[in-house]
Amino acid sequence: MGAFSFLTQEIAIDLGTANTLIIHNDKVVVDEPSIVAVDRLTGRLIAVGKRAMMMHGKTHENIKTIRPLRDGVIADFYAAELMIRGMIKMINPDRRLFTPSLKMVICIPSGITEVEKRAVRDSAEHAGGKEVYLIHEPMAAAIGIGIDVEEPVGNMIIDIGGGTSEIAVIALGGIVCDKSIRIAGDEFTSNIEEYMRRQHNILIGERSAERIKIEVGAAMTEIDNPPPDYAVHGRDLMTGIPKEIYVSYIEIAHALDKSIAKIEEAIMNALELTPPELSADIYRTGIYLAGGGSMLRGLDKRISLKTKLPVHIAEDPLRAVIRGTGIALKNVDKFPFLMK
């Protein structure tokens, strides 16, 4: 740390398909949906984060909302850059004159290709990153949960985000085996949209489906303290008129069943690939769940029944990954698994 250390801003970014979080000075300073609204004609940024989310599904032809990340990777390069830039601006909006150089640690899915890594790094550099480090999501989640990742002990982490579910066994500061599947929160949301259309002849938007998932989403038909039925508003496909129906958590559990079965299959797959000594550790330590998807009612119980292992949900699962990324930022020199 030289005399110029105050010229460098250090930030940790969890660049998620659904939400982006930024830590600066040990505090989560940005927690926003990963979405931007741009002017269709000029490409100018109109809104980012929550403000853009409010416009999602409600725009006219001059405005379009873009979610720059799909399945955990950057799908729209230009929009991603606008979004990262807009969110970094949120950290200190009053600093007009002077932009310090940025040191960033960014979290990426473990199943990401070299080309996709390049895209994340380029977007970060264009948004002002001078030193950019990358860390794999399950690794960040493990650190955020409070696991000592450098010990010679195997731990299994399942991070169910918006775009991907990352399943990894971690030991000695590295990922021993991992499985990344593109079935996660977004897929659950579209399962719900599809179900409402098929079963109830009602058309609902992505935001409404997301609300249903939060209010009455479940992984099993039998759960402790079930939520009350939820009123859904949408367009009747037969008449074209807006209408209201009530759905129960049991219906949503049916709607999500196939997707959850695929996640279970990936977990079993990862367990099969685990070296026997680490399997012995996992039998003792169990499985750790992180990410927004782990908050789905009854999911921990369902995975536990399937694997016959204890399943622990991280406290504040939505922030486990960003917390771990923030810790990695402070230990850039100590953690050899950060990718420069």
Secondary structure as the mmCIF struct_conf table of DSSP 4:
data_model
#
loop_
_struct_conf.conf_type_id
_struct_conf.id
_struct_conf.beg_label_comp_id
_struct_conf.beg_label_asym_id
_struct_conf.beg_label_seq_id
_struct_conf.end_label_comp_id
_struct_conf.end_label_asym_id
_struct_conf.end_label_seq_id
HELX_RH_3T_P HELX_RH_3T_P1 ALA A 3 LEU A 7
STRN STRN1 THR A 8 LEU A 15
BEND BEND1 THR A 17 ALA A 18
STRN STRN2 ASN A 19 HIS A 24
TURN_TY1_P TURN_TY1_P1 ASN A 25 ASP A 26
STRN STRN3 LYS A 27 PRO A 33
BEND BEND2 SER A 34 SER A 34
STRN STRN4 VAL A 36 ASP A 39
TURN_TY1_P TURN_TY1_P2 ARG A 40 THR A 42
STRN STRN5 LEU A 45 VAL A 48
TURN_TY1_P TURN_TY1_P3 GLY A 49 GLY A 49
HELX_RH_AL_P HELX_RH_AL_P1 LYS A 50 MET A 55
TURN_TY1_P TURN_TY1_P4 HIS A 56 GLY A 57
TURN_TY1_P TURN_TY1_P5 GLU A 61 ASN A 62
STRN STRN6 ILE A 63 ILE A 66
STRN STRN7 LEU A 69 ARG A 70
TURN_TY1_P TURN_TY1_P6 ASP A 71 GLY A 72
STRN STRN8 VAL A 73 ILE A 74
BEND BEND3 ALA A 75 ALA A 75
HELX_RH_AL_P HELX_RH_AL_P2 PHE A 77 ILE A 91
TURN_TY1_P TURN_TY1_P7 PRO A 93 ASP A 94
BEND BEND4 LEU A 97 LEU A 97
STRN STRN9 SER A 101 ILE A 108
TURN_TY1_P TURN_TY1_P8 SER A 110 GLY A 111
HELX_RH_AL_P HELX_RH_AL_P3 GLU A 114 HIS A 126
TURN_TY1_P TURN_TY1_P9 ALA A 127 GLY A 128
STRN STRN10 GLY A 129 HIS A 136
HELX_RH_AL_P HELX_RH_AL_P4 GLU A 137 ILE A 145
TURN_TY1_P TURN_TY1_P10 GLY A 146 GLY A 146
TURN_TY1_P TURN_TY1_P11 VAL A 149 GLU A 150
BEND BEND5 GLU A 151 PRO A 152
STRN STRN11 ASN A 155 ILE A 160
BEND BEND6 GLY A 162 GLY A 163
STRN STRN12 SER A 165 ALA A 171
TURN_TY1_P TURN_TY1_P12 LEU A 172 GLY A 173
STRN STRN13 GLY A 174 ILE A 181
BEND BEND7 ARG A 182 ARG A 182
BEND BEND8 ALA A 184 ALA A 184
HELX_RH_AL_P HELX_RH_AL_P5 GLY A 185 HIS A 200
STRN STRN14 ILE A 202 LEU A 203
HELX_RH_AL_P HELX_RH_AL_P6 GLU A 206 VAL A 216
STRN STRN15 ALA A 218 ALA A 218
BEND BEND9 ALA A 219 GLU A 222
BEND BEND10 ASP A 224 ASN A 225
HELX_LH_PP_P HELX_LH_PP_P1 PRO A 226 ASP A 229
STRN STRN16 TYR A 230 ASP A 236
TURN_TY1_P TURN_TY1_P13 LEU A 237 THR A 239
STRN STRN17 PRO A 242 VAL A 247
HELX_RH_AL_P HELX_RH_AL_P7 TYR A 249 LEU A 273
BEND BEND11 THR A 274 THR A 274
HELX_RH_AL_P HELX_RH_AL_P8 PRO A 276 THR A 285
STRN STRN18 ILE A 287 ALA A 290
BEND BEND12 GLY A 291 GLY A 291
HELX_RH_3T_P HELX_RH_3T_P2 GLY A 292 MET A 295
BEND BEND13 LEU A 296 LEU A 296
STRN STRN19 ARG A 297 ARG A 297
TURN_TY1_P TURN_TY1_P14 GLY A 298 GLY A 298
HELX_RH_AL_P HELX_RH_AL_P9 LEU A 299 THR A 307
TURN_TY1_P TURN_TY1_P15 LYS A 308 LYS A 308
BEND BEND14 LEU A 309 LEU A 309
STRN STRN20 VAL A 311 ILE A 313
HELX_LH_PP_P HELX_LH_PP_P2 ALA A 314 ALA A 314
BEND BEND15 GLU A 315 ASP A 316
HELX_RH_3T_P HELX_RH_3T_P3 PRO A 317 ARG A 319
HELX_RH_AL_P HELX_RH_AL_P10 ALA A 320 LYS A 330
TURN_TY1_P TURN_TY1_P16 ASN A 331 LYS A 334
TURN_TY1_P TURN_TY1_P17 PRO A 336 PHE A 337
STRN STRN21 MET A 339 MET A 339
#
